[in-house]
Amino acid sequence: MSDSFLSIYIFLLPVVGYVWFRRKNSVERHIERLSGIELTYSSSLAGAVFFVVSFVILQVFNWATLYYGNDKLLQLRGELLQLCPHRGVIYFSFASILAFLISRVRFKNKNESVYLGGSKLGEIWYGLSEKKASIVIFLKNQKSYIGILRQAEVNERVPFNERVVSISVARSGFRKEDGTIDWNTDYNSPIIHHFNMSEIVNFSEYAPKATFEVKKTSKSKPKQR
């Protein structure tokens, strides 16, 4: 085997493994996405495994063909070797096919849950979004909103400043200097608003007839009373 072919085969190892991990990442959203370096190492390892499996299967097929095969199988074997004289190409091609087929069987049903990364904040948002809860949010610009939570991006794969919270707003107002909320706008038809999660300073599940007071401390939480 020449050095040029050897370098190509080494390069192909992570490519074969990536076929597996690409399917895995697209289906199992509840797992943490691998970084670039981790993906390279993991793909190389998976590619090596598929290559070994491919090598063993084809060697067994080759041995069985030579000893037990009929004329048609021997003819097919000869044609394949003529078509592709470098057996490494055959091994890698078969390994890629195995990775593709097995990944489709192994990761068949899409997992709709997301990776929360152990974040308590993410778990709270996720729980509220699952039951479409009525919530109240408080923004950095002193605005406050009450409405039904339609969707919240809580996947830790997404940067915090890119996560969006979607709410069907039924009421809005401003936070006054004393920390109380002046609810000055009611919406006859709820309007869906999209908020950047980084702009939300606090939030809570809303209880009917509750009033809110926001204390002027960075660690305080809205109080329902």
Secondary structure by P-SEA (a helix, b strand, c coil): ccaaaaaaaaaaaaaaaaaaaaaaaacccccccccaaaaaaaaaaaaaaaaaaaaaaaaaaaaaaaccccaaaaaaaaaaaaacccaaaaaaaaaaaaaaaaaaaaaccccccccccccaaaaaaaaaaaacccccccccccccccccccccccccccccccbbbbbbccbbbbbcccccccccccccbbbbbbbccccccccccccccbbbbbccccccccccc
